[in-house]
Structure formats: structure tokens, C-alpha cells
């Protein structure tokens, strides 16, 4: 069992009974053709957004991780088990991002449809400094590879298709409606991708260089043809820490590469990014201009949906690097 799980499995299971298996869904009650709500639990804000887009009014989605919460440090609560115990479908990002989920499903006694949204995605292996030792960090190492798959829109479309297929299996009567919603949303992702490509092409080729809080944008970098110079946290996992020599090496790399900006992330504190940016003599994008790396933003923010978050990320990157 993961060392980060806040309660033993038996205690979590007992908490489910203590809470009386009361409903705790996030969304309003929905009714499908069969006359019953399809109850869905989605682990992260991104897959919860996909789950809502595909399901529409036919599903009620409970989102486990909330906006701007770092998924690497998340611990499930008894209320999360209640939601999972009642769910018809559970949607996970996969690739080891939800290190806590297996134990939680067992404690909740979940027997519905489990959707690994990463199924069929080509996973990036290793980090920017694979094989090196870094100080600190006792968390999950993402041995399965880079879990930040949604930052490539082609992967996002695969994730949406996986969710649509699971819905159709769990609620065959509404399969055509799920397929139609997924097709509409896929077209919106295609438009996002086309817009992002056009924006990034406006950056001079020599300036398409990225430095971020942690190694969360590998899929984005590869898809859009950017150069990844480095990250402040040298890992997919935000619990890792830079050593003093790592900091010096990163500052040197930033100066040598002529990087124009460092990009902080919404779910991580910007202090280290600001310190390194000052040493390297470059600006840092933080606050409202921070990138959405691990999570979406709260309702009303520039990143409260997948489409808005990815557009915001691109606009921020382009504005900073184009100068």
C-alpha cells in the first residue's frame, strides 16, 4: 500500500459504513434513457472535464481532486470512498498518477466499470534527467512513465474515446448520445490544436525554449516542436527536490540557451522559480500567468476547463517567448 494513503484500507472501509453510503456527487442528478443516473467518479480535474463533456446531462460526475491541487501529494478521504462505492463508472488518468487508487477501490468495494483513460496512448518513458539522484522526495516515482498525457491533444482525444466506450458499455441505451457528444468535443480539441500550432509558429524558432516548475510538459513540447531546456523540479513527481548543484546547473543551462522566461505552475509555489529566474536574469511567469501543469483551475479562472487551460498555457508561452 502507498505510504501516502492517509488511513489503512480497513479504516477507510469502515468510514464508508460510518458515513452510511450517503450520496456525495458533484453534479446535479441526471437521467438517461434507462431512467437511472449513470454515476461517475473521475479522479483528476482533467478527466472529470472529459467525463462531463462526453456524458452531458446523462451522467452525474463526482470529481475527486479539486482545482489547483497537486495530484502527486493527494490522499483520499472517507468521502471519496463513499462516492466510489456508489459509482457505476470510475475514470482515472492512469500511468501511475493516481498511486492511491488501487487501495481505495478495494476499500470501497467498487465493482463497476473502471476506465484507464491512458489506454492506447504512447507513454513517454523517463524524465529530463533520468538516472540521476536528487535530494528529497519520498513519493511516487511514476515508474510507468510520464503521466501528463493530456498536454498532447492527440492523447486527449484517445482519453475521450476511452471514456465514451466505457459509458456505452455501462449504459448501452444511451450509447449513441455518448458517441455524438464525444464527436462534438473531439472537433473542439482539433480546433484547439490547430489554434495552438498557429500561435506557436509565431515564436521565432530560436526562442522556442521551455523551462518549467517540474517535468510536466514533455508531451506538449514534443507535439508542438519546442525545446525543453529543463525544470526546477527534475522529475515528473513534484516531491523531488533540486540539490545545490542541480540549481547551479539549471541556471547555467538557462543562460547558455538564451531562455527568455521560466514558467511557474498553478498548483506549485513560485518561490524557487522566482529565485532561479533572478539568478539567471530572466523573467518568471507566475500568478495569473502560471501554467496549468498538473491540474485545472477553479471555476471562473482562465483554466477551469481543459480547452481553456491548454489555450491559456499556449497564450502565456507565446507571449513570453515572442517578447
C-alpha positions as CSV (number, residue, x, y, z in Angstrom):
1,X,0.0,0.0,0.0
2,X,1.2,3.5,-0.8
3,X,2.9,5.3,2.1
4,X,0.9,8.4,1.3
5,X,-2.6,6.9,1.9
6,X,-3.9,8.7,5.0
7,X,-5.8,5.8,6.5
8,X,-5.4,2.0,6.4
9,X,-7.7,0.2,4.0
10,X,-9.7,-1.3,6.8
11,X,-10.2,2.2,8.4
12,X,-11.2,3.7,5.1
13,X,-13.7,0.9,4.5
14,X,-15.1,1.4,8.0
15,X,-15.5,5.1,7.3
16,X,-17.7,4.2,4.3
17,X,-20.1,2.4,6.5
18,X,-20.0,5.1,9.1
19,X,-21.0,7.7,6.5
20,X,-23.9,5.5,5.6
21,X,-23.0,5.3,1.9
22,X,-24.8,8.7,1.5
23,X,-24.6,10.3,-1.9
24,X,-22.0,12.9,-2.5
25,X,-21.9,13.6,-6.2
26,X,-20.7,16.9,-7.5
27,X,-23.1,17.3,-10.4
28,X,-26.9,17.6,-10.5
29,X,-28.9,14.5,-10.9
30,X,-29.0,13.2,-14.4
31,X,-31.3,10.6,-16.0
32,X,-30.5,8.5,-19.1
33,X,-32.8,6.6,-21.4
34,X,-32.9,3.7,-18.9
35,X,-34.4,6.1,-16.3
36,X,-31.4,6.0,-13.9
37,X,-28.5,8.3,-13.4
38,X,-25.1,7.0,-14.6
39,X,-22.9,7.8,-11.5
40,X,-19.4,8.6,-12.5
41,X,-16.3,9.3,-10.3
42,X,-13.4,10.9,-12.1
43,X,-10.1,11.2,-10.3
44,X,-8.5,14.4,-11.7
45,X,-9.9,17.7,-12.9
46,X,-8.9,16.9,-16.5
47,X,-10.5,13.5,-16.7
48,X,-13.5,14.9,-14.8
49,X,-13.9,17.6,-17.5
50,X,-13.7,14.9,-20.2
51,X,-16.2,12.8,-18.3
52,X,-18.7,15.7,-18.2
53,X,-18.2,16.6,-21.8
54,X,-18.9,13.1,-23.0
55,X,-21.7,12.4,-20.6
56,X,-23.6,15.7,-20.7
57,X,-26.9,15.6,-18.9
58,X,-26.9,11.8,-18.8
59,X,-24.2,11.4,-16.1
60,X,-23.5,12.8,-12.6
61,X,-19.8,13.3,-12.1
62,X,-18.0,13.3,-8.8
63,X,-14.6,14.8,-9.1
64,X,-12.0,13.6,-6.5
65,X,-9.1,16.0,-6.9
66,X,-10.1,19.7,-6.8
67,X,-8.7,22.6,-8.8
68,X,-5.1,23.6,-8.3
69,X,-4.4,20.5,-6.1
70,X,-1.1,18.7,-6.8
71,X,-2.1,15.1,-7.6
72,X,1.3,13.8,-6.6
73,X,0.6,14.5,-2.9
74,X,-3.1,13.6,-2.8
75,X,-4.6,11.4,-0.1
76,X,-8.1,10.1,-0.4
77,X,-10.7,10.9,2.2
78,X,-13.6,8.7,3.5
79,X,-16.0,10.8,1.5
80,X,-14.1,9.8,-1.7
81,X,-14.6,6.1,-0.8
82,X,-18.4,6.8,-0.4
83,X,-18.5,8.3,-3.9
84,X,-16.5,5.4,-5.4
85,X,-18.6,2.7,-3.6
86,X,-21.7,4.1,-5.3
87,X,-20.2,4.7,-8.7
88,X,-21.2,2.9,-11.9
89,X,-18.0,4.2,-13.6
90,X,-14.7,5.3,-12.3
91,X,-12.4,7.2,-14.7
92,X,-8.7,7.5,-13.9
93,X,-5.9,9.3,-15.8
94,X,-3.6,6.3,-15.5
95,X,0.2,6.0,-15.9
96,X,0.6,5.9,-12.2
97,X,-0.7,9.4,-11.5
98,X,-3.3,8.0,-9.1
99,X,-0.9,6.0,-6.9
100,X,-3.6,5.8,-4.2
101,X,-6.5,4.4,-6.4
102,X,-6.0,0.7,-6.3
103,X,-6.2,0.5,-2.5
104,X,-9.1,3.0,-2.5
105,X,-11.1,0.9,-5.0
106,X,-10.5,-2.2,-2.8
107,X,-11.5,-0.4,0.4
108,X,-14.7,1.0,-1.3
109,X,-15.7,-2.4,-2.7
110,X,-16.0,-0.9,-6.2
111,X,-17.4,-3.4,-8.7
112,X,-18.4,-1.1,-11.6
113,X,-16.6,-0.1,-14.9
114,X,-13.0,1.2,-14.4
115,X,-11.7,3.3,-17.2
116,X,-8.0,3.9,-17.6
117,X,-8.1,6.9,-19.9
118,X,-4.5,6.4,-20.9
119,X,-5.2,3.1,-22.7
120,X,-3.8,3.3,-26.2
121,X,-1.6,6.3,-25.5
122,X,2.1,6.1,-26.3
123,X,3.7,6.9,-23.0
124,X,6.9,8.9,-22.6
125,X,9.5,7.0,-20.5
126,X,12.0,8.6,-18.2
127,X,12.4,12.2,-17.1
128,X,14.6,15.1,-18.2
129,X,17.5,13.8,-16.0
130,X,16.7,10.2,-15.9
131,X,19.1,8.1,-13.9
132,X,20.4,10.9,-11.7
133,X,19.9,11.1,-8.0
134,X,18.1,14.1,-6.5
135,X,17.7,15.0,-2.9
136,X,14.4,14.7,-1.0
137,X,11.2,13.2,-2.2
138,X,9.7,10.0,-0.7
139,X,6.7,9.9,-3.1
140,X,5.6,8.1,-6.2
141,X,8.3,7.8,-8.9
142,X,6.0,7.3,-11.9
143,X,7.8,4.2,-12.9
144,X,5.3,3.6,-15.7
145,X,6.4,6.8,-17.4
146,X,5.2,10.4,-17.8
147,X,1.6,10.6,-16.7
148,X,0.9,14.2,-18.1
149,X,-0.5,12.7,-21.3
150,X,-3.4,15.3,-21.8
151,X,-0.9,18.0,-22.8
152,X,-0.8,16.5,-26.3
153,X,-4.3,17.0,-27.9
154,X,-4.0,13.7,-29.8
155,X,-3.7,11.9,-26.5
156,X,-6.7,13.9,-25.1
157,X,-8.8,12.5,-28.0
158,X,-7.8,9.0,-27.1
159,X,-8.8,9.6,-23.5
160,X,-12.2,11.0,-24.6
161,X,-12.8,7.9,-26.8
162,X,-11.9,5.6,-23.9
163,X,-14.5,7.3,-21.7
164,X,-17.1,7.2,-24.4
165,X,-16.7,3.5,-24.9
166,X,-16.9,2.9,-21.1
167,X,-20.1,4.9,-20.9
168,X,-21.6,2.9,-23.8
169,X,-20.8,-0.3,-22.0
170,X,-22.3,0.8,-18.7
171,X,-25.4,2.4,-20.3
172,X,-26.0,0.8,-23.7
173,X,-29.4,2.6,-24.1
174,X,-27.6,6.0,-24.4
175,X,-24.6,4.8,-26.5
176,X,-25.5,7.0,-29.5
177,X,-25.8,10.1,-27.3
178,X,-22.4,9.5,-25.8
179,X,-20.9,8.9,-29.2
180,X,-22.4,12.2,-30.5
181,X,-21.1,14.2,-27.6
182,X,-17.6,12.7,-27.9
183,X,-17.5,13.5,-31.6
184,X,-18.5,17.1,-31.0
185,X,-15.9,17.5,-28.2
186,X,-13.2,15.9,-30.4
187,X,-13.8,18.5,-33.0
188,X,-13.3,21.2,-30.4
189,X,-10.0,19.6,-29.4
190,X,-8.9,19.5,-33.0
191,X,-9.7,23.3,-33.3
192,X,-7.7,23.9,-30.1
193,X,-4.7,22.0,-31.6
194,X,-4.9,24.0,-34.8
195,X,-5.0,27.3,-32.9
196,X,-2.1,26.3,-30.7
197,X,0.1,25.3,-33.6
198,X,-0.6,28.6,-35.4
199,X,0.3,30.6,-32.3
200,X,3.5,28.7,-31.6
201,X,4.6,29.1,-35.1
202,X,4.7,32.9,-34.5
203,X,7.5,32.4,-32.0
204,X,11.0,32.8,-33.6
205,X,12.4,29.3,-33.9
206,X,15.5,30.1,-31.8
207,X,13.2,31.2,-28.9
208,X,11.0,28.1,-28.6
209,X,12.7,27.0,-25.4
210,X,10.8,26.0,-22.2
211,X,11.8,25.9,-18.5
212,X,9.0,24.9,-16.1
213,X,8.4,24.1,-12.4
214,X,8.6,20.4,-13.0
215,X,8.7,18.0,-15.9
216,X,5.0,18.1,-16.8
217,X,5.1,19.3,-20.4
218,X,7.0,16.7,-22.3
219,X,4.1,15.7,-24.4
220,X,3.3,19.3,-25.2
221,X,6.9,20.0,-26.1
222,X,7.2,17.1,-28.4
223,X,3.8,17.7,-30.1
224,X,4.5,21.4,-30.8
225,X,8.2,21.2,-31.6
226,X,9.5,23.2,-28.6
227,X,12.9,22.6,-26.9
228,X,12.8,21.6,-23.3
229,X,15.8,23.2,-21.5
230,X,15.0,21.9,-18.0
231,X,12.7,22.0,-15.0
232,X,13.1,23.3,-11.5
233,X,11.9,20.1,-10.0
234,X,13.9,17.5,-12.0
235,X,11.1,14.9,-12.1
236,X,7.6,14.0,-13.1
237,X,6.8,13.9,-9.4
238,X,6.7,17.2,-7.5
239,X,8.0,15.7,-4.3
240,X,11.5,15.5,-5.8
241,X,13.9,18.4,-5.0
242,X,16.8,20.1,-6.6
243,X,20.2,19.8,-5.0
244,X,22.5,22.8,-4.9
245,X,24.5,21.5,-7.8
246,X,21.2,21.0,-9.8
247,X,20.3,24.6,-9.2
248,X,23.7,25.8,-10.5
249,X,23.5,23.6,-13.5
250,X,20.0,24.8,-14.4
251,X,21.0,28.4,-14.1
252,X,23.9,27.8,-16.4
253,X,21.7,25.9,-18.9
254,X,19.2,28.8,-18.9
255,X,21.9,31.4,-19.6
256,X,23.7,29.2,-22.2
257,X,20.4,28.5,-24.1
258,X,19.3,32.1,-24.1
259,X,16.0,31.2,-22.5
260,X,13.6,34.2,-22.2
261,X,11.4,33.1,-19.3
262,X,10.7,30.5,-16.6
263,X,7.1,29.3,-16.3
264,X,5.7,28.6,-12.9
265,X,2.6,26.3,-12.4
266,X,-0.7,27.0,-10.8
267,X,-0.5,24.0,-8.3
268,X,3.0,24.8,-7.2
269,X,4.5,27.7,-5.2
270,X,6.6,30.0,-7.4
271,X,9.3,30.9,-4.9
272,X,12.0,28.7,-6.3
273,X,11.1,29.6,-9.9
274,X,11.4,33.3,-9.0
275,X,14.8,32.7,-7.3
276,X,16.3,30.9,-10.2
277,X,14.9,33.4,-12.7
278,X,16.5,36.2,-10.8
279,X,19.9,34.4,-10.8
280,X,19.6,33.6,-14.5
281,X,18.5,37.1,-15.4
282,X,15.2,36.1,-17.0
283,X,11.5,36.8,-16.1
284,X,9.2,34.3,-14.5
285,X,5.5,33.8,-15.4
286,X,3.6,33.2,-12.2
287,X,0.3,34.2,-10.6
288,X,-2.5,34.5,-13.1
289,X,0.0,33.7,-15.8
290,X,1.1,30.4,-14.3
291,X,0.7,27.4,-16.5
292,X,-1.8,24.6,-15.7
293,X,0.6,21.7,-15.5
294,X,-1.0,19.1,-13.1
295,X,-4.5,20.4,-12.6
296,X,-7.2,22.7,-13.9
297,X,-8.1,26.0,-12.2
298,X,-11.2,26.9,-10.2
299,X,-14.5,27.9,-11.7
300,X,-14.3,31.2,-13.4
301,X,-10.5,31.1,-13.9
302,X,-8.6,31.0,-17.2
303,X,-8.1,27.3,-16.8
304,X,-11.4,25.9,-15.4
305,X,-11.8,23.5,-18.4
306,X,-9.3,21.5,-20.4
307,X,-9.8,23.6,-23.6
308,X,-9.4,26.9,-21.7
309,X,-6.4,25.7,-19.7
310,X,-4.5,24.5,-22.8
311,X,-5.3,27.7,-24.7
312,X,-4.1,29.7,-21.7
313,X,-0.9,27.8,-21.5
314,X,-0.2,28.4,-25.1
315,X,-1.1,32.1,-25.0
316,X,1.2,32.5,-21.9
317,X,4.1,30.7,-23.5
318,X,3.8,32.5,-26.8
319,X,3.5,36.0,-25.2
320,X,6.6,35.4,-23.0
321,X,8.8,33.8,-25.7
322,X,7.8,36.0,-28.6
323,X,8.6,39.0,-26.5
